[in-house]
Amino acid sequence: MTSRIPYQTLSGTSRLAGVMGWPVSHSKSPRLQGYWLAKYGIDGSYMPLPVEPKNFQAALISLRNLGFSGVNVTIPQKEMAMPECDELSDRARRIGAVNTVTFAKDGRILGDNTDGFGFIENLRQEAPNADFCAGPAVVLGAGGASRAVLFALLDEGSPEIRIANRTRKRADDLAAEINDPRIKVVDWPLEPAALADISLLVNTTSLGMVGQPKLEINLDGLPQTALVTDIVYAPLITDLLAQAQKRGNSIVDGLGMLLHQARPGFHRWFGIDPEVTAELRDFVLSPD
């Protein structure tokens, strides 16, 4: 039987938060945050907030003035949120996007990006023996998610990160912008030699997601000791993960990144650092 969160009655002092985007109906954040609100017995609400990009600035100010504690921001508004923030975290500034907004009591709008945090925390939970310093990593993709993953791996001490992207120029531009000697650009599709000595392989593209083209990759050069992860979580086990698992590699799916990236916002808005548990994973994945 599918578990359900209990009905909660809100008071006049309820803490309010939500997720802004266009569209926002696909977001799992209300279900995720609603689970935590019920689990911890918090007088609060987290709601979907569909906001057209042209109304983003006015909506953000209105939510602050209405007494919201904060909001998550999803595509296409992560970049739009940056100039609206009075203060940006270092990681939001480096990544160039905001996914977590907090309305401070003094009226300031604070912007953060927790995607890299979610990525690392997911690997720490699901692959506790993973050593980010053990060898080179390969990151597939050069978009916004890739930026968050790259900075997170650099901060964890990765000795070398190889970026591969279908459009080589985009990978070259990203490497030049980050300007860290540990980042190298390699050709797509990957040659076996690009995988031969790595300890981590990460897919940050949408390839392999439901409704998207398949990720075509040859893992013949990949050491069996390498950890393979995919930030896609629909399907939960992508073709990349299935192929890696069949070879004997350890794998980590992308759902945990979604769950862990939500923790800092929940903590700031509702005062509790929530747990990511197997029950939460099942609840977020369940259709009802």
C-alpha positions in Angstrom: 0.0 0.0 0.0 1.3 3.5 -0.9 2.1 5.6 2.1 0.3 9.0 2.4 1.2 12.1 4.2 -1.5 13.2 6.6 -3.7 16.2 6.1 -2.5 19.3 7.9 -4.4 22.4 9.0 -2.5 25.6 8.6 -2.5 28.3 11.3 -2.2 32.1 10.9 1.5 31.8 11.6 2.3 29.0 9.1 5.6 29.3 7.3 5.2 29.3 3.6 7.5 28.2 0.7 7.1 26.9 -2.8 8.6 26.2 -6.2 8.5 28.8 -9.0 8.8 27.8 -12.6 7.1 27.7 -16.0 5.8 25.1 -16.2 5.9 23.7 -12.7 3.3 20.9 -12.8 6.1 18.3 -13.3 8.0 19.2 -10.2 8.3 16.6 -7.5 9.3 19.3 -5.0 5.8 19.8 -3.5 5.5 16.1 -2.8 9.0 15.9 -1.4 8.7 19.0 0.9 5.2 18.1 1.8 6.4 14.7 3.1 9.0 16.4 5.3 6.5 19.0 6.6 4.2 16.2 7.7 6.9 13.9 9.1 8.3 16.7 11.3 4.9 18.1 12.2 5.7 21.6 10.9 3.0 24.2 10.7 3.8 25.2 7.1 3.1 24.7 3.4 5.1 24.2 0.3 3.2 24.8 -3.0 3.7 24.9 -6.8 3.9 28.4 -8.1 3.5 28.6 -11.9 4.9 31.9 -12.9 5.5 33.1 -16.5 9.0 34.4 -17.0 7.7 37.9 -17.8 6.1 38.0 -14.4 9.0 36.5 -12.5 10.4 39.7 -10.9 7.0 41.0 -9.7 6.0 37.5 -8.4 9.3 37.1 -6.4 8.8 40.5 -4.7 5.1 39.7 -4.0 6.0 36.4 -2.3 8.5 38.2 -0.1 5.9 40.9 0.8 3.4 38.2 1.5 5.6 36.7 4.2 7.0 33.6 2.4 10.1 32.1 3.9 11.5 31.3 0.5 11.2 29.5 -2.8 12.9 27.0 -5.1 13.4 28.2 -8.6 13.4 25.9 -11.6 14.0 26.2 -15.3 13.8 28.6 -17.0 14.2 31.0 -14.1 17.4 29.9 -12.4 19.4 32.5 -14.2 16.7 35.1 -14.0 16.8 34.9 -10.2 20.4 36.0 -9.9 20.0 39.8 -10.5 17.0 39.9 -8.2 19.0 38.7 -5.2 20.6 41.1 -2.8 23.1 38.5 -1.8 24.5 35.4 -3.6 26.3 32.5 -2.1 29.7 31.8 -3.5 28.5 28.6 -5.2 25.5 30.4 -6.8 27.9 33.0 -8.2 30.3 30.4 -9.5 27.6 28.3 -11.1 25.8 31.3 -12.5 22.3 30.2 -11.4 20.1 30.2 -8.3 17.8 27.4 -7.3 17.1 28.3 -3.7 15.9 31.7 -2.6 15.5 32.8 1.1 13.6 35.9 2.2 15.5 37.3 5.1 13.7 38.9 8.0 15.3 42.3 7.1 13.8 42.0 3.6 16.9 41.0 1.7 16.6 38.3 -1.0 19.3 35.6 -0.6 20.2 33.3 -3.5 21.9 30.0 -3.4 22.5 27.0 -5.6 22.3 23.6 -3.9 22.6 21.3 -7.0 26.3 20.5 -6.4 25.6 19.9 -2.7 22.8 17.5 -3.7 25.1 15.7 -6.1 27.9 15.1 -3.6 25.5 14.2 -0.7 23.8 11.6 -2.9 27.1 9.9 -3.7 28.2 10.0 -0.1 24.9 8.3 1.0 24.7 5.7 -1.7 28.4 5.0 -2.2 30.0 5.8 1.1 33.4 4.4 0.0 33.6 6.8 -3.0 36.9 8.7 -3.0 36.7 11.8 -5.1 40.5 12.2 -5.0 41.2 8.6 -6.1 41.4 9.4 -9.8 40.1 11.4 -12.8 36.4 11.9 -13.3 34.6 12.1 -16.7 31.6 14.4 -16.8 29.2 14.2 -19.8 27.6 17.5 -20.7 28.4 21.2 -20.5 25.1 22.7 -19.4 23.9 24.1 -16.1 23.9 20.8 -14.3 27.4 20.1 -15.5 28.6 23.4 -14.0 27.2 22.5 -10.6 28.8 19.0 -10.7 32.2 20.4 -11.9 32.5 22.9 -9.1 31.4 20.3 -6.6 34.0 17.8 -7.8 36.7 20.5 -7.8 35.8 21.5 -4.3 36.1 17.8 -3.2 39.6 17.6 -4.6 39.2 15.7 -7.8 42.7 15.6 -9.4 41.3 15.8 -13.0 38.0 16.2 -14.7 37.4 15.4 -18.3 34.4 17.1 -20.0 32.8 15.6 -23.0 29.9 17.4 -24.8 28.2 16.8 -28.2 29.1 20.3 -29.2 32.8 20.6 -28.5 32.8 24.4 -28.5 30.4 24.5 -25.6 32.7 22.3 -23.5 35.8 24.4 -24.5 34.0 27.6 -23.5 33.0 26.1 -20.1 36.5 24.9 -19.4 37.9 28.3 -20.4 35.4 30.1 -18.1 36.1 27.9 -15.1 39.8 28.2 -15.8 41.1 25.4 -13.6 44.0 23.4 -14.9 42.4 20.2 -13.6 39.7 20.5 -16.3 40.4 18.9 -19.7 38.1 18.7 -22.7 37.8 15.4 -24.5 36.1 14.4 -27.7 32.5 13.1 -28.0 31.9 10.2 -28.4 34.4 9.1 -25.9 37.4 7.1 -26.9 38.1 4.1 -24.6 41.4 5.8 -23.5 39.4 8.7 -22.0 37.8 6.2 -19.5 40.7 3.9 -18.9 42.0 5.3 -15.6 39.0 7.1 -14.2 37.3 6.6 -10.8 34.0 8.3 -11.6 31.7 8.7 -14.6 28.8 11.2 -14.5 26.1 11.9 -17.0 24.7 15.4 -16.6 22.9 15.5 -19.9 19.2 14.7 -20.6 20.2 11.8 -22.9 18.6 8.6 -21.6 15.7 10.5 -19.9 12.1 9.4 -20.7 11.2 11.1 -24.0 14.8 11.9 -24.9 17.3 10.2 -27.2 19.4 7.4 -25.8 22.9 8.1 -24.5 25.2 6.2 -26.9 28.4 5.3 -25.0 30.9 2.5 -25.1 32.1 1.5 -21.7 34.7 -1.0 -22.8 37.6 1.1 -21.5 36.0 1.8 -18.1 37.7 0.2 -15.0 35.4 -2.0 -13.0 36.4 0.0 -9.9 34.9 3.2 -11.3 31.6 4.5 -9.9 29.0 5.5 -12.5 26.2 7.9 -11.8 23.4 9.6 -13.8 21.6 12.7 -12.7 18.5 11.5 -14.7 16.0 9.8 -12.5 13.2 9.1 -15.0 13.8 6.2 -15.6 15.5 5.5 -12.3 17.9 3.0 -13.9 18.9 4.6 -17.2 20.6 2.6 -20.0 23.9 4.0 -18.9 23.4 2.7 -15.3 22.1 -0.7 -16.6 25.1 -1.1 -18.9 27.5 -0.2 -16.1 25.9 -2.5 -13.6 26.0 -5.4 -16.1 29.8 -4.8 -16.3 30.1 -5.0 -12.5 30.5 -1.3 -11.8 28.9 0.3 -8.8 26.1 2.7 -9.8 24.1 5.6 -8.2 20.9 6.8 -9.6 19.9 10.5 -9.8 16.9 10.6 -7.5 19.1 11.2 -4.4 20.5 14.4 -6.0 17.0 15.8 -6.2 16.2 14.9 -2.6 19.5 16.1 -1.1 19.5 19.4 -3.0 16.2 20.2 -1.3 17.6 19.9 2.3 19.4 23.3 2.6 16.2 25.2 1.6 14.0 23.2 3.9 16.4 23.9 6.7 16.4 27.6 6.1 12.7 28.0 5.7 11.4 25.5 8.3 14.2 25.1 10.8 15.0 21.4 10.4 17.7 19.6 8.4 15.6 16.7 7.0 16.6 13.2 6.4 16.7 11.4 3.0 15.5 7.9 3.7 14.3 4.9 1.7 10.7 5.7 2.7 11.1 9.2 1.2 12.5 7.8 -2.0 9.6 5.4 -2.3 7.0 8.2 -1.5 8.5 10.6 -4.1 8.5 7.9 -6.8 5.0 6.6 -6.1 2.2 7.9 -8.4 -0.2 8.7 -5.5 
